[in-house]
């Protein structure tokens, strides 16, 4: 071929390709900003379906809702069973202080808590001994719990966050408060250790000794916010009282007022139920057996609606798939999205997927996971893959500067050993990456708390994340090269001072919540 003719032809082809690429990216940005479905998706998931504890009817309702939404957009999706879990359904929690005065308390039963079975528990509240000598003396005290509501948590000396103290107290007063707070917690923990029992064993010992109910407070160090996890009791209800109301009842006990609580804590046991991941697909005709994945866990804890953990990640990935289907319906590689179950109990859904689909894992170009709140993405690390910088930097180059310039990258990075579902893939040497967001006080106010609700969403930030995710997936699909998975020489972790080792694959728990 004439070389003089070849050069203009190549230039024409290259410019046409770049124009087509830029057109797709322009459409992605325009759609995300001008036709966003995020608020509607959030309302349907968080307000209508609500919290999504593994094993509950609401979790299955969420799975089915995701499948239906994808079908509405012309995207193939299915629920894929990965295991079974203890089925449970939350009911009404209502707790009143009825003596020495009447007050309705802010209370939530813990997940999987036994029910009061239609008959309220009305009983005097007591606290653990504050000066336990040893496990023998504790065992001698145990009969005192029969028929009582037992408060088993540390009583905070202040319900004000440290930030509030720091802002308004004098420097000396703040330092004094911090020392008193640390000393009080240490005293409580040292006293508790003398029982010879860990938390779960303590709950069962109190239950077996005839306690009527247990009350805890798991304050999240912010105004009005508690973390609410699972119950350790098998036969009696366990409730979380707010820091304010727990302190009230605790003081009434301590100063001899003999407070009486009336507890209604309803729930239903549903036996073992099937548990699912929801997986959707935009199939490629060019390279159907190579994959680019989006990833977010669908399950949540259930003291609130699970908005930032991980409703925000869920609707982000759904919106990204909607946009890609509209403007990139024929991808160069197959696009998958995994909406995982039981992340909160140990990444079980994604670990099961990795075990069940080696054909996808070994042909994975990249996976992008989001799971730490509603904020804009500000961190992207190479997860220990030697060549991650080359590919991720190339893909990021097409992201608008207003989004890209917010992101700090680190290469080769440290491979994630847990924390969220991308780690299930990293553990087997597959390129899973975390789109890590800025805080918005996530750790204190929304992560696993009773305040993780729709109103905490920051939709403009999620819109930016949808643009980022869609462009990263598009570029990863279009890239003529495969991201190679050679592992970098891992360095010393600056936080621990120890050399980092590659995480080991952990098996999914396929039957959970039962002994």
Secondary structure, 3 states (H helix, E strand, C coil): CCHHHHHHHHHHHHHHHHHHHHHHHHHHHHHHHHCCCHHHHHHHHHHHHCCCCCCCHHHHHHHHHHHHHHHHCCCEEEEEEEEEEEEEEEEEEEEEEEECCCEEECEEECECCCCCCCCCEEEEEEECCCCCCCHHHHHHHHHHHCCCEEECCCCCCCCCCHHHHHHHCCHHHHHHHHHHHHHHHHHHHHHHHCCCCCHHHHHHHHHHCCCCEEEECCEEEECCEEECCECCCCCCCEEEECHHHHHHHHHHHHCCCCCEEEEEEEEEEEEEEEEEEEEEEECCCCEEEEEEEEEEECCCCCCCCCHHHHHHHHHHHHHHHHHHHHHCCCCCEEEEEEEECCCCCCCHHHHHHHHHCHHHHCCEEEEEECCCCCCCEEEEECCCECCHHHHHHHHHCCCCHHHHCCCEEECCCCCCCCCCCHHHHHCCCCCEEECEECCCCHHHHHCCECCCCHHHCCHHHHHHHHHHHHHHHHHHHHCCCCCCCCECCCCECCCCCCECCCCCCCCCCCEECCC
